[in-house]
């Protein structure tokens, strides 16, 4: 497949500004950019397919630039759902450094990282109105989807002006680096086209943009941090194990779409994976392959293998050899209780309401329904010692509890 055919097959193209873009992408040699505002310390999983486009275009012979918006992050773009909180400048500056490091780690030295604060910090307001605002019609801005949606609930002048700032970014990168292509999520379409309008009017040149469909679940909800269901790409914020578990629980109906968007697997391999998935959905073949590809790309093969091993240990109940760090990762949302040295197990079960009474506790023990550190326990008089910092107790098949030595 040509690059364009591959992108269409993966469902990665939504809108384009010119039919010429198809041939230009296939030919290679374009300088392109994508932007990210440092409103958090890391990108999240919902942004990954968009940023994987950097790697796809890079491999096809195009030159990448990534703009981390130290200026635009101070303003905030319209979301169509309400005004953003005013950003703390020190936080933005700290996040800029983190995002820059993340981009370098993912895409290497071939990518050039720029900060739009570098050219906005010395521009005064009058110059901006004269050199940028003069050339973009208010009616043009009002017709942008996100702006129209937010007008009903109120939009500040700052967020309304965001597209002018992003439009100028494209103009600046065009003049400085010869960048002629910008892309982003479909919710950024109004901002993408504003730069094209400015360059057409002020530089008498044609540049290009395309948008990508947003990554959603089967209900159409974005996989984004604003919606509460996102994981971070920084392994210090989200461990590889958490990422593995998250992807293992993706819906079967979304797997073909996700394999196309989140990986570099070719069509024949994706087709084969989906075929096996349909034959034996209980094996989660597609989800496991997706997790392997994503974690390996983000953090390396060793991290993927480790996440897989920890996940299998939890599934089989073979948790005795987990390190303290792994226990904290795997069971961070599990009820945790402290215990005194030489505490008796049955007392811990009742006092911490793991069982409702000693009688119920004895029933669980007699039915082999209680395990400690992966071993079935039947002795109600068992004493917990502090030979290890954490004891992992399981009741039944899925109820876990952590006992931490005091």
C-alpha positions as CSV (number, residue, x, y, z in Angstrom):
1,X,0.0,0.0,0.0
2,X,1.0,3.6,-0.5
3,X,1.2,5.8,2.6
4,X,-2.2,7.3,1.8
5,X,-3.8,3.9,1.2
6,X,-2.4,2.7,4.5
7,X,-3.7,5.8,6.4
8,X,-7.1,5.3,4.9
9,X,-7.1,1.6,5.7
10,X,-6.4,2.4,9.3
11,X,-9.2,5.0,9.4
12,X,-6.7,7.8,10.3
13,X,-7.9,10.5,7.8
14,X,-11.0,12.5,8.4
15,X,-10.8,15.9,6.7
16,X,-8.2,17.3,4.3
17,X,-7.8,20.8,3.0
18,X,-6.7,19.9,-0.5
19,X,-6.9,16.8,-2.9
20,X,-3.2,17.5,-3.7
21,X,-2.2,16.2,-0.2
22,X,-2.7,12.6,-1.2
23,X,0.2,12.7,-3.8
24,X,2.4,14.9,-1.6
25,X,2.1,12.4,1.3
26,X,3.0,9.5,-1.0
27,X,6.0,11.3,-2.5
28,X,7.6,12.1,0.9
29,X,9.8,15.1,1.7
30,X,7.2,17.3,3.5
31,X,8.0,19.1,6.7
32,X,5.1,18.7,9.1
33,X,4.1,19.5,12.6
34,X,1.7,18.6,15.4
35,X,1.1,20.5,18.5
36,X,0.5,19.6,22.2
37,X,-0.2,21.9,25.0
38,X,1.6,21.2,28.3
39,X,-1.5,21.1,30.4
40,X,-0.3,17.8,32.0
41,X,3.0,16.2,32.6
42,X,2.4,13.5,30.0
43,X,0.4,12.6,27.0
44,X,-2.4,10.1,27.6
45,X,-3.6,7.0,25.8
46,X,-6.3,8.8,23.8
47,X,-3.6,11.0,22.2
48,X,-1.3,8.1,21.2
49,X,-2.9,7.3,17.8
50,X,-2.5,11.0,16.8
51,X,1.1,11.1,17.9
52,X,1.9,7.8,16.2
53,X,1.2,9.6,13.0
54,X,4.5,11.4,13.6
55,X,6.3,8.0,13.4
56,X,4.2,6.9,10.4
57,X,5.1,10.1,8.4
58,X,8.7,10.0,9.6
59,X,9.1,6.5,8.3
60,X,7.6,7.6,4.9
61,X,10.3,10.2,4.5
62,X,8.7,13.3,5.9
63,X,10.4,15.6,8.4
64,X,8.7,16.0,11.9
65,X,8.4,19.1,14.1
66,X,6.5,18.9,17.4
67,X,5.3,22.1,18.9
68,X,4.8,22.0,22.7
69,X,2.7,25.1,23.4
70,X,4.2,27.0,26.2
71,X,2.1,30.0,25.0
72,X,-1.1,28.2,24.0
73,X,-1.0,26.2,27.3
74,X,-1.3,29.5,29.2
75,X,-4.6,30.3,27.3
76,X,-6.4,27.0,26.7
77,X,-8.4,26.0,23.6
78,X,-12.2,25.8,23.5
79,X,-13.5,22.3,24.3
80,X,-17.1,23.0,23.5
81,X,-18.0,21.9,27.1
82,X,-17.0,24.9,29.2
83,X,-14.1,27.2,30.1
84,X,-10.9,25.7,31.2
85,X,-9.3,26.6,34.5
86,X,-6.7,29.3,34.4
87,X,-3.3,27.5,34.1
88,X,-0.5,28.0,36.6
89,X,2.5,29.4,34.8
90,X,5.1,27.4,36.8
91,X,3.1,24.2,36.2
92,X,3.0,24.9,32.5
93,X,6.8,25.4,32.4
94,X,7.5,22.2,34.3
95,X,5.1,20.3,32.1
96,X,6.8,21.6,29.0
97,X,10.1,20.1,30.1
98,X,8.4,16.7,30.8
99,X,6.5,16.6,27.5
100,X,9.6,17.6,25.6
101,X,11.5,14.7,27.2
102,X,8.7,12.3,26.4
103,X,8.6,13.3,22.7
104,X,12.4,12.9,22.4
105,X,12.2,9.5,24.0
106,X,9.4,8.3,21.6
107,X,10.6,9.8,18.4
108,X,14.4,10.3,18.8
109,X,16.7,13.1,17.6
110,X,15.1,13.2,14.2
111,X,12.2,15.2,15.6
112,X,12.6,19.0,16.3
113,X,10.8,20.2,19.4
114,X,9.7,23.9,19.4
115,X,8.0,26.1,21.9
116,X,5.6,28.8,20.7
117,X,6.3,30.8,23.8
118,X,9.7,31.6,22.2
119,X,8.1,33.8,19.6
120,X,5.1,35.1,21.6
121,X,6.9,36.2,24.7
122,X,8.2,39.4,23.0
123,X,5.2,40.1,20.8
124,X,3.0,42.9,22.2
125,X,-0.8,43.0,22.0
126,X,-1.1,45.7,19.4
127,X,1.3,44.0,17.0
128,X,-0.6,40.7,17.4
129,X,-3.9,42.5,16.5
130,X,-2.4,44.3,13.5
131,X,-0.3,41.3,12.2
132,X,-2.7,38.5,12.9
133,X,-6.1,39.6,14.1
134,X,-6.6,41.9,11.2
135,X,-6.6,39.1,8.7
136,X,-9.1,36.6,10.3
137,X,-12.8,37.5,10.1
138,X,-14.9,37.1,13.2
139,X,-17.7,35.4,11.2
140,X,-15.0,32.8,10.1
141,X,-14.1,32.2,13.8
142,X,-17.8,32.0,14.9
143,X,-18.5,29.3,12.4
144,X,-15.9,26.8,13.9
145,X,-17.7,23.9,15.6
146,X,-16.1,24.1,19.0
147,X,-16.7,27.8,19.2
148,X,-20.3,27.5,18.2
149,X,-21.0,24.8,20.8
150,X,-19.3,26.8,23.6
151,X,-21.1,30.1,22.7
152,X,-24.3,28.7,24.2
153,X,-22.6,28.3,27.6
154,X,-20.2,31.2,27.4
155,X,-16.7,31.6,26.0
156,X,-14.0,33.9,27.1
157,X,-12.2,36.2,24.7
158,X,-8.9,34.3,25.6
159,X,-10.3,31.0,24.4
160,X,-12.0,32.6,21.5
161,X,-8.6,33.9,20.4
162,X,-6.9,30.6,20.7
163,X,-7.2,29.7,17.0
164,X,-5.5,33.0,16.1
165,X,-2.5,31.9,18.2
166,X,-2.4,28.4,16.6
167,X,-2.8,30.0,13.2
168,X,0.2,32.2,13.8
169,X,2.2,29.1,14.9
170,X,1.7,27.5,11.5
171,X,2.8,30.8,9.8
172,X,5.9,31.0,12.0
173,X,6.9,27.4,11.4
174,X,6.3,27.8,7.6
175,X,8.6,30.9,7.5
176,X,11.3,29.5,9.8
177,X,11.4,25.8,9.0
178,X,9.5,25.4,5.7
179,X,6.7,23.5,7.4
180,X,3.9,23.0,4.9
181,X,1.7,20.4,6.7
182,X,-0.1,20.4,10.0
183,X,-2.4,17.7,11.4
184,X,-4.3,17.0,14.6
185,X,-7.5,15.6,16.0
186,X,-10.8,16.4,14.3
187,X,-11.7,18.6,17.2
188,X,-8.8,20.9,16.2
189,X,-10.1,21.4,12.6
190,X,-10.9,25.1,13.1
191,X,-7.5,25.8,14.5
192,X,-5.8,23.8,11.7
193,X,-7.5,25.7,8.9
194,X,-6.8,29.1,10.5
195,X,-3.1,28.8,9.9
196,X,-3.8,27.9,6.2
197,X,-5.9,31.1,5.9
198,X,-3.2,33.3,7.4
199,X,-0.4,31.8,5.2
200,X,-2.6,32.2,2.1
201,X,-3.3,35.9,2.8
202,X,0.1,37.0,4.2
203,X,2.6,34.7,2.4
204,X,0.6,34.0,-0.8
205,X,1.5,30.3,-0.4
206,X,-0.5,27.0,-0.2
207,X,0.0,24.8,2.8
208,X,-1.9,21.8,3.9
209,X,-3.7,20.2,6.8
210,X,-5.6,17.1,7.7
211,X,-7.5,15.9,10.7
212,X,-7.8,12.5,12.3
213,X,-10.9,11.0,13.9
214,X,-10.9,11.0,17.7
215,X,-10.2,7.7,19.4
216,X,-13.3,6.6,21.2
217,X,-14.9,3.6,22.9
218,X,-18.0,1.8,21.5
219,X,-20.2,4.4,23.1
220,X,-18.4,7.3,21.4
221,X,-16.7,8.5,24.5
222,X,-13.2,9.9,24.0
223,X,-10.3,8.1,25.5
224,X,-9.0,11.3,27.0
225,X,-8.0,12.6,30.4
226,X,-11.0,15.0,30.6
227,X,-13.3,12.0,30.6
228,X,-11.8,10.1,33.5
229,X,-10.9,6.9,31.7
230,X,-7.4,7.7,30.4
231,X,-4.0,6.3,31.3
232,X,-0.8,8.3,30.9
233,X,2.1,7.4,28.6
234,X,4.6,8.1,31.3
235,X,5.3,4.9,33.1
236,X,6.0,6.8,36.3
237,X,2.4,7.9,36.2
238,X,0.9,4.7,34.8
239,X,2.9,1.5,35.1
240,X,3.2,-0.9,32.2
241,X,1.2,-3.4,34.2
242,X,-1.7,-0.9,34.5
243,X,-1.5,-0.2,30.8
244,X,-1.5,-4.0,30.1
245,X,-4.6,-4.5,32.3
246,X,-6.4,-1.5,30.8
247,X,-5.9,-2.8,27.2
248,X,-6.8,-6.4,28.2
249,X,-10.2,-5.1,29.1
250,X,-10.9,-3.3,25.8
251,X,-14.1,-4.3,24.2
252,X,-13.9,-7.0,21.5
253,X,-15.9,-4.9,19.1
254,X,-13.2,-2.1,19.1
255,X,-10.2,-4.3,18.6
256,X,-9.8,-4.2,14.8
257,X,-10.1,-0.4,14.9
258,X,-7.6,-0.1,17.8
259,X,-5.1,-2.5,16.2
260,X,-5.1,-0.3,13.1
261,X,-4.7,2.9,15.0
262,X,-2.4,2.0,17.8
263,X,0.0,-0.3,16.0
264,X,2.2,-0.6,12.9
265,X,1.0,-4.1,12.2
266,X,0.3,-4.8,8.5
267,X,-3.2,-5.7,7.2
268,X,-2.6,-9.5,6.8
269,X,-1.5,-9.8,10.4
270,X,-4.4,-7.7,11.7
271,X,-6.8,-9.8,9.7
272,X,-5.4,-13.0,11.2
273,X,-5.5,-11.7,14.7
274,X,-9.2,-10.6,14.4
275,X,-10.0,-14.0,12.8
276,X,-8.5,-15.8,15.8
277,X,-10.2,-13.4,18.2
278,X,-13.6,-14.2,16.7
279,X,-12.9,-17.9,17.0
280,X,-11.7,-17.8,20.6
281,X,-12.7,-14.5,22.2
282,X,-12.1,-15.8,25.7
283,X,-8.3,-15.9,25.0
284,X,-8.2,-12.1,24.4
285,X,-5.7,-12.6,21.6
286,X,-6.3,-9.1,20.0
287,X,-6.1,-7.3,23.4
288,X,-2.9,-9.1,24.3
289,X,-1.3,-8.2,21.0
290,X,-2.4,-4.6,21.2
291,X,-0.8,-4.4,24.7
292,X,2.4,-5.9,23.5
293,X,2.7,-3.5,20.6
294,X,1.8,-0.4,22.5
295,X,3.9,-1.1,25.7
296,X,6.9,-2.2,23.6
297,X,6.7,1.0,21.5
298,X,6.4,3.2,24.6
299,X,8.6,1.5,27.1
300,X,10.5,-1.3,25.5
301,X,10.2,-5.1,25.2
302,X,11.5,-5.7,28.7
303,X,8.7,-3.6,30.2
304,X,6.1,-5.5,28.2
305,X,7.5,-8.9,29.4
306,X,7.4,-7.7,33.0
307,X,3.9,-6.4,32.7
308,X,2.8,-9.7,31.2
309,X,4.5,-11.8,33.9
310,X,2.9,-9.7,36.7
311,X,-0.5,-10.0,35.1
312,X,-0.2,-13.8,34.7
313,X,0.9,-14.1,38.3
314,X,-2.2,-12.2,39.4
315,X,-4.4,-14.3,37.2
316,X,-3.1,-17.6,38.5
317,X,-2.8,-16.5,42.1
318,X,0.9,-17.1,42.1
319,X,1.7,-13.8,43.8
320,X,4.3,-15.0,46.4
321,X,7.3,-13.7,44.4
322,X,6.0,-10.2,43.6
323,X,8.3,-7.5,44.9
324,X,7.0,-4.7,47.2
325,X,7.1,-2.3,44.2
326,X,5.0,-4.7,42.1
327,X,2.5,-5.2,44.9
328,X,2.0,-1.5,45.2
329,X,1.4,-1.2,41.5
330,X,-0.9,-4.2,41.2
331,X,-2.9,-3.7,44.3
332,X,-2.9,0.1,44.7
333,X,-6.7,0.3,44.7
334,X,-7.1,-2.7,46.9
335,X,-8.2,-2.3,50.6
336,X,-5.0,-2.1,52.7
337,X,-4.8,-2.8,56.5
338,X,-2.0,-2.6,58.9
339,X,-1.4,-5.4,61.4
340,X,0.6,-5.9,64.5
341,X,3.3,-8.6,64.7
342,X,1.8,-12.0,65.7
343,X,-1.8,-11.1,64.7
344,X,-4.1,-14.1,64.3
345,X,-5.6,-14.5,60.9
346,X,-9.2,-15.1,61.9
347,X,-9.2,-11.9,64.0
348,X,-7.8,-9.9,61.1
349,X,-10.6,-11.2,58.8
350,X,-13.3,-10.2,61.3
351,X,-11.9,-7.0,62.6
352,X,-11.3,-5.6,59.1
353,X,-14.8,-6.7,57.9
354,X,-13.4,-9.1,55.3
355,X,-15.8,-11.6,56.8
356,X,-18.9,-10.7,58.8
357,X,-18.2,-13.0,61.7
358,X,-15.8,-15.8,62.9
359,X,-18.4,-18.3,61.8
360,X,-18.3,-17.0,58.2
361,X,-14.5,-16.8,58.4
362,X,-14.3,-20.5,59.4
363,X,-16.6,-21.4,56.5
364,X,-14.3,-19.6,54.0
365,X,-11.3,-21.3,55.5
366,X,-12.9,-24.8,55.4
367,X,-13.9,-24.3,51.8
368,X,-10.4,-23.4,50.7
369,X,-11.6,-19.9,49.8
370,X,-8.9,-18.0,51.7
371,X,-5.3,-17.8,50.4
372,X,-2.3,-15.9,51.8
373,X,0.5,-14.9,49.4
374,X,-0.8,-17.4,46.9
375,X,-1.1,-20.4,49.3
376,X,-4.5,-21.7,50.4
377,X,-5.0,-21.3,54.2
378,X,-7.3,-23.5,56.3
379,X,-5.8,-22.8,59.8
380,X,-7.8,-20.2,61.6
381,X,-5.1,-19.9,64.2
382,X,-2.4,-18.9,61.7
383,X,-0.3,-16.1,62.9
384,X,1.0,-13.3,60.6
385,X,4.6,-12.5,61.2
386,X,6.4,-9.5,59.8
387,X,8.9,-11.5,57.7
388,X,7.6,-9.6,54.7
389,X,6.3,-6.0,54.4
390,X,3.1,-6.9,52.6
391,X,0.9,-10.0,52.8
392,X,-1.6,-10.5,50.0
393,X,-4.8,-12.1,51.1
394,X,-7.4,-13.3,48.6
395,X,-11.0,-14.2,49.5
396,X,-12.8,-16.2,46.9
397,X,-11.7,-15.7,43.3
398,X,-11.4,-11.9,43.0
399,X,-11.5,-10.2,46.4
400,X,-8.0,-9.1,47.3
401,X,-6.7,-7.3,50.5
402,X,-3.3,-6.2,51.6
403,X,-1.9,-6.5,55.1
404,X,1.0,-4.2,55.8
405,X,3.2,-4.7,58.8
406,X,3.0,-1.9,61.3
